[in-house]
């Protein structure tokens, strides 16, 4: 039975919110028009960044260990574009795309692998292939070599997952297919002489996709299979979903013998699947305990499948759900693989186009579903980030939600409260590392754009977190604490009194605006202080005026991020993607 759950029926979580038109009509989602538009916007932006030199690896030097001190990691002191906003996370190392062997740059997906003897490696998606690096015990990235793209051109989209020792690589490029590569081949490589692998080094290659492209790769680690999803037909400029047997849905890959990959069938019943998480179900819904369940992120819905039977093109859909303001249901993750009760979901277009909820402010919004009844998921609430950005990918490690949120970089959320308070009100940010300082002084602390971090991997025993970016390259960071922020201690000294003086009309409002701008960068110049602060915040107890003002600003109300303008008309797809025939 398929249960369809509409946001209009979701109860108390919807108070103050209502359903609003998504990024297109149902037919426009089904045809691929919505996805075509989003890809066009991304490509137009990346081409503009390239023309502005932001994709040039030469502008991004290698960076070494830099602690996060007073909210900033100043990797190059005085250089605003190499000083990163942070909390509870230190920088250990950064290498550019060029230093990771790429001529094309443009980072995408990445995944981690731990060898049998405990060494930690990453497979790194780039325009022109997959780079391999080891993370040393000191947190250094050691470049070892690369596997080139299977196609002749390259792609902005390269998706990577690892099952056991086998890395599975898909791409949006025509004729790419799915590559299978044994990570053990990198164990003995000499970093002084990086290895350029060839297609002959592949363990296997599956070439039965409609035209060789797939938007995403999904794996079930426990059951040892893979999925190609978002695989459509057409050519380099036209994407076609109609009349395909799998319609861009879940294409199952039997990888028990990675030298001879086969497909037993696909699940096409709800059409295109952008991403999915497939797990053996362990949770309170006894009807499905032990079944193979896929949580599908299907552009305009959360669709839950029972994929226990993968033979033949048969689809068993358990439920289909939407939520208020849904624009492009992108990716998500359950709260606990061993007891699946709640699900966190990101929407890649709601910060830009949604007309309800905190997304209208351009704040990255994590949506929460109660999935204790798989046939009737319930939207229970959300968590909104603090600075403007778009959310992209997220994973649970040890009860913490690690998010790659484009310009915000890495955000780590403590989501342990959700089982007791599923509204999201108890979620807090345990740490963050902003890898894209270029937009820090924008209104709202960032820009709603597809720039910055694409992916991250946090499942290393060492605690190192790998963060991969589109423009720059790759970061290795590590959390120093997972303690959520506490309310600042606000001593009403002369400095703080001056900033919020009620006796001066408009003074508090002036200070709110000043502090909102002042704290976006690491400041040292006293000349930046307003006269009233300079006079009141003189050096005291060895704290210089700038330090005293920074402390006082923590006790001033945070500026409200205003709503972004929304339009009722949708612009045409940028011409960087030729129009559909």
C-alpha positions, 0 to 999 in steps of 0.5 A: 500500500502506498500512503501519500501524506500531504503537508496540509495534514501534518498537524501542529508542526504546521502552525504558522506555515502552509503549503506553497508551490514548489519550484515547479508543477508536478509535471515539471518535476516529473519531466526533469524541467525543475532539475534542468533549471537548477543544474543550469543555475549552478553551471552558470554560477560556476562559469562566472566564478571561473571567469572571475578567477575563483576556480584558479588553484594558484590563488589558494596556498597550502595551509597548515595547522591553525587553531580556532581562537576567539572565533577565527582560524587565521591561517594567514594572519591579516589575509581575510580570505585565509582567515576562517570563522569557526567554533570548536574546530581547528584547521589541520591542513589544506591542499588545493585541487592542483596540489591534489593532482587536478587540472580541472578542479571543481570539487564534488563528492568525497568519501573516506576509507580506513584500511585493515591496519587503521590508516585513513584515506579519502577518495576525492571527486574532481572535474577530471577524476578521483584523487586519492590521499592519506590523512596522516596521524598529524592530520596532513593530507598526503596526495598519492595519485588519481583515477581519471574520469572514464569519459573524455571530457569530465564533469562537475558532478562526480559521486563517490561511495565506498563499500568494504574496500571498493570505491564506487564512482558515478558521474553525470558525464555521458559514457562514464558508467560506474567505476569500481576501484580497489582502495587497497591499490593505494596502500603502497603508493609513494607520495614522492611519485604519485600514481596516475591510474588508468581504466585498466586498473579498475576492478570493474566497470558497469556500462548499462546506464541509459547514456552512461550518466548517473546523478548519484551513487548509494550503497548499503554497507550491510547488504553489500550492494550499490544503487545508481540513481538519477540516471536519465537519457538524452545527450550532453545538453538534453536530459530525457526521463520519459520512456526509460524503464527505470525513469531515473529511479533506483537501479540496483547493482549486485557488487558481490563480484565487483569484477562482474557487476550486474543489475537485478532490476530497478524501482521506477514507481515514483520516478526520479530519485535524486539521492537515497539512504538504504538500510536494514530497517531497525526501528519501532515499526514492527511491520518492516523490521529487518526489511531492506528500506530505502529513504528516497529524496525525490525532488518534491517528496520523501519517498520510502521504499521496501526494496527487499525484493530487487528482482525485476522492475517492481516498485514497492512504495511504503509512503510518499510525503511532502512538507511546507515550502518544499522546493527540491528535496535533495538528501537526508539521513536517519537519526540512528541506523540501529533504531530509526525513529527520525529523519533529517532532510535538506532541500537544496532550493528552499533557501532560494525560492521557498515562500514560507518558513525560515527558508525565506530568510535564506537560512539553511534549514534542516527538516525533521520527519517522525518515521516511527510509522513508515506508512505515515511519516509526520513532519515535526519541525526544523532547525534553521542555521545562523547565517545565510547559505544553502544546505547540501549534504549531511551525515550522522556520526556518533549522534552528531549531524555533520553538514556540508552547507556550501558557503557556510562550510562544515556545520556540526549539530547536536541532534540528540534532543530530537527523540524527546523534542522533535520540533527541533527546538533543542538542536544546537550547533556544536561547532562549525568551520566556514571554508568560504570567507569570501561572503562573510560580510554579506547581509546575513553573514553569507550568500544563498548560492552554490559555492563552497563546500560540497561534501565532508566525511567525519567517520574516521576513528582519529576524529579528523574530518575531511571537508571538500570544496568546489573552488579551493580544494580539501581541508582537514579539520578536527573538533576540539569540543562538542559543547554547545554554546553557552549564554555569554557572561555579560558584566555591565562594565562601561564598555557594554553600557556604552553600546546599549545605552538606553539614555541615547536614542537609537544607540542600541540599534546603532550598536546592533548594526555595528556589532553585526558587521564588526564580528564578521571578520577578525578585527584588530584596528581601533580605528574601526570602533565608533567614537562612543565605543573608543571612549568607553572601551579603553584598555582594561585588565590587559584587554585592548579596546578591540577585545573589549568591544568584541566581548561586549558585542556578544551581549548585544542582540544579534541582528535579525536576518531579513527575508530575501525577496521572492518572485512569483515568476521563474526565470528561464534556465541560464543559457550556459545549458543550451535549451531543451530541443 
